[in-house]
Amino acid sequence: MECPSCNAATRVAETRSADRGSVVRRRRHCPSCGERFTTFERIERGPLTVRKRDGQAQRFDRVKLRAALLGAAHKRPAVTAPDVERIVERIEAAAHAGGGEIRAERIVELCLLGLRELDPGAYLQYAGTLPDFNPEITGSFPPLSVRPARDPAQLPAEPTVKGERDD
């Protein structure tokens, strides 16, 4: 690597792992001018793709996914922004492990699994946003209702509006 000050070749003085092993940090020294500086090396991955049910491919949108999860966790004190970030990171890792592509159904499954671990209310909120939620996708998740089913005959009669008469 060349020195940013004099463009001479530099030497590596120290190498360390950083950011939980995903980055290599190098401290460099220029023997020509004495300049010292630090460089960071990261793996640059290609774009991720989501394979929709109809077969179309769409670019993975981290911001859109994070917003959907935060919306489901709205007013749920058990779910924090770092918790949501970890779910998104797991989904990205799964996409990278799949060669840069992930099925939309798999994203839903991973979101529901992550939210279920954190908070049942957030899990239900997210599942409720799915237009055609299919419990078979996620296996043995609990039913979507948290209240027991009631017999309609046991429900109280609807109140009548004052002034209305039953004729």
N, C-alpha and C positions, 0 to 999 in steps of 0.2 A: 504494500500500500504506500502511496506517496504522501508526503507531508503536506498539510494544507497551507503551510506558510512558505516553504521554499521548493516544493515539488521533488524533493530528494526521497530516496527509498528509506523507509522506516523499519525499526525493529520492534518485535513484540517483547515487552518487559514482563507482562503478567497476563494470564488467561484464567477466567473464572466463569462458572455457570451462573446464570441469573434467571429471574422470573420462573422459578420452579423447574429449571432445566430446559426451558423452551428457547432460551437466548444464550449466546456465548458473548461474554464481555471481554474485550482485549484492551489492555493499557499499552499504548505505543509510545515510542521515543524516536526522535529524529537525531541521528548522530551528527548531521551537518549543522543544524541551527539550534539544537537543544530543545526544540518544542516537544511538549508532552500532550497527548490527547487520548481519548477513549473511543473505541468503536464497539458497536453491537451487531451481532450477526443473528438473523432470524430466518427461519424457513419461510419462503414465500409460496403459499399454496394457490392453486388455481381457483377459479370461481366455483361455487357450489350450485347444484341444480336440483330442483324439486320436480319429481315426476308426478303429475296430476293423474287422477283416476281415468280421465279420458285419453291418457297417453301423451298429452302435451308436456313439454318441458318449460319450466319457469325458473328464473334466477332466484336463488335463496335470498330472502330479505330478512336479515337479522333484526332490524328495527321493527318491522311489522310483527314478527313473532314475539319479540319482547313486549311490544305494546299490547298484544292480545293477552299475554300472560299477566301483565300488570293490571289490565282491565278486569280480569277474572279475580285477581287478588285484591282489588279495590276494597278498602275498609276491612281487610282481614289482617289483624295485627300479627298473626303467626307467620305471615309471608312477607319477607323483606325483599328489597331490590337485589341484594346479593344472592338471595335464594333463587330468584327468577333468572339472574345472570348465569348461575350454575346450570339450570335446566337448559338454557339456550346453548351453553358451551357443550353440554352432553349431546345435544342434537347436532351441533356442528361437528363434533368428534365422530358421531355415527355416520354423518354424511361423508366425511373424509375417509373413514374406514370403508365405506361402500364405493370408493373410487370417485368421490366428488358428486355423487347423486344419491338422493334419498326419496322414497315414496311419501306422498302426502299423508297416507294412512299411518305410516311409521312416525311421522312428526306428531300427529294427533295422539298416538299411543304413548310416545315419550313425554309429551306435555301432561297427559292425564296421569301417567305414572309419577312424574315429578310432583305435581300438585297434590296427588293423593297422599304422598308421603308427608307433605307439609301441612295441609289443611283440607279437611273434607268440604268445607264451604267453598273454598276457591276451586276445588275439583268440580263441584256441582255447578258453580258459575260458568266455568270453562265448558263443561259438557253441555250446558244449556245453550251455549252460543252455536253449537254445531247443528246445522240444518237437518242432517240425517244421521244423528248419533246412533251408532250400532254397537251395543255392548259386546258383541262377538269379537270386535276388533281388539278389545283390551282384555279379553278373557274373563276373569272372575272379579270384576269390579263390583262394588255394592250397587244396589238399585239407585236410580236417580232421585227417588223421593226419600226424604228423611222423616216424613210423618207416616204413621200407619194408615192404610186405606180404611175409609169409613163407609159404613153402609148408608146409602142415600136416604133410607127410611128413618135413620137416626138423626139426620140433619135438622136443624130448627127451621120452621116455616119462614119464608121470606116475609119481612115486614111490609105492610101496606102503607102507601103514602096517604097522609091525612087528606081527607076530602074524596078519596076514591071509594066507590062502592062496588061490591060484588053483586051483580044482577043475574 
